[in-house]
Amino acid sequence: MAKKKELHEVTSLDDYMADYYGDLDEAFKHYDAHTDEKVQKNLRVNIFLPAQQEMYNTIADELSNQFGDDQASIHGKKKELQGIAVKGMLKFFDKAGYKGLDEKVKEMEEEDKFRYLSNLYDQIELKHRGEEDFKNGLYSIRSLIEGHAKNKKATVLDLKDKLGSQMVQHAHRIQGNYTAKRAVEKLGKYEEKPELIGDYLKDKLKDRGVEISDKTQYSMHDYKTLISLREQMIKGKEFDDRFAVKYIEKKKK
């Protein structure tokens, strides 16, 4: 076996990147573990939905405590709503296991607490995509709170209803963000060199009775296409033309 070159001795990019990509078997094992449906169900049922419920219950209770009646107007009550949202978001982060935020925001002004926590929730956890998400009916915490405060017709009931309708959507989005982050820790680096995945899958396809029908098209597959191809192969589903592979016809006896 050739001695591995030290970084200051490399003479090619292949040498320089030799220990970067690692083992694809291990990378896919890690990917499969984090995308496993049992894992996904556990995240939904035991972490993200309970955290959403905790936030909703806290906000709903605080709205009732401060405004008394579901039909009470919340127009112009921006500061009050921000303060209520802060309590709800702190409950979400605590329930989900994001510890230490109470202490971190304790000395902040109320408006700064809301700005800090809503940014953490909307941009870091939810990864809200602005207009794209608004068009698809997904609202950020900031937009829900500030939007209702600006609405002359908005009532406590309206805000409760809107928050309730967003709970499951938020839970799924945040869960998906975490899954995507963990699942591709080892596999994601291949996005810039998908041909390595393509070469890796060739023997796997053959073992599953699948052959490459268009070698040129197959060689040009990007990372996402190859991941989708592998999932189709594992599930034994038919391949459409974009994958450039097909099942090998069994010879008639």
Summary of the structure (lengths in Angstrom):
residues: 253
radius of gyration: 25.0
end to end distance: 46.7
largest distance: 80.1
contacts: 667
relative contact order: 0.11
helix: 68%
strand: 3%
